[in-house]
């Protein structure tokens, strides 16, 4: 039944939306193998979405939508006090502000739009090459699915039956590592092209003022992740708390959220959540189909010695995801490949939390690789630069991300040392 995968990708190539492609593939398989199983279609779709943890998705999306209105300027000002004096200081501000913004919204596209909208015109005014600026914003924005709180990690945790708290913690070090790599690249570019930063290093007073201005926004992910780790609330409950906190901060402290904005926020949240939930339902049906026809077991037999070798298996997973990421979005890739890779990873002794981080970084890189690199198209439209013209500046960053991805893949401790540390504290070891 390996042909199921071929049929699924055929649907992708002819332009069928991912959710419908998963559903059509499953229904066609039932029709040609055992029509009596069609009665299970609505039941399996319902079972796939009948999970309390999935309520975290609309909550996180809504909290991110609320916090994305008006806070980007504060985060940028704070980032500028920290790194603005370095060569290519403004470019470094983009990277650092993207990391902060990703932690607040958990969305790569929102980060690309918000940071790009504010920083690309400023970078252009300061003489930065537009191709470099737009490609940097796109690359920096991919931290959304990696740094907690991450919708990707919530979905993977539900599908893999893995601890969402551990997944959140496991994404911290890779996210910081990517940030450091991009900051180093900006420093190199600044030296090479003589992009100067601000004349004077920010004083401690200026840094403190910038931090005071941004601290309430930065506290949101801290409260959410800290509450989950402490056991005060679950990942789903943290989403509700995030919404309340976001409304209080954006509406009553910063006074940038207006009641008239709530209609657009609720509409956007509903549209995105509905699309994800439909995808989860049809993916659940497809997962059950794979299990029914023993496709994971067939893949293990097909791969032979590779399936028993964690190193080779992880290398293969990386290659497949990097290729798939060029034409499939992050959530879709998660839904398609988790049912295939998770049984293989468990059989080879790979930690499911580590596998989740490997997948998150891989599909995040896919958001800056043509032809479907959505973050490229967002920043391209802002900068009014062709995506093809941006590619010259994307490749160096892609290589940096690839090197970091290989480190994360083959040195599991990079991802796992933080969750292991906190789990050790909790167990008293």
Secondary structure, 3 states (H helix, E strand, C coil): CCHHHHHHHHHHHCCCCHHHHHHHHHHHHHHHHCHHHHHHHHHHHHHHHCCHHHHHHHHHHHHHHHHCCCCHHHHHHHHHHHHCCCCCHHHHHHHHHHHHHHHHHCCHHHHHHHHHHHHHHHHHHCCCCHHHHHHHHHHHHHHHHCCCCCHHHHHHHHHHCCCHHHHHHHHHHHHHHHHHHHHHHHHHHHHHHCCCCCCCCCCHHHHHHHHHHHHHHHHHHHHHHHHHHHCCCCHHHHHHHHHHHHHHHHHHHCCCCCCCHHHHHHHHHHHHHHHHHHHHHHHHHHHHHHHHCCHHHHHHHHHCHHHHCHHHHHHHHHHHHHHHCCCCCHHHHHHHHHHHHHHHHHHCCCCHHHHHHHHHHHHHHHHHCCCCCHHHHHHHHHHCCCHHHHHHHHHHHHHHHHHHHHHHHHCCHHHHHHHHHHHHHHHCC
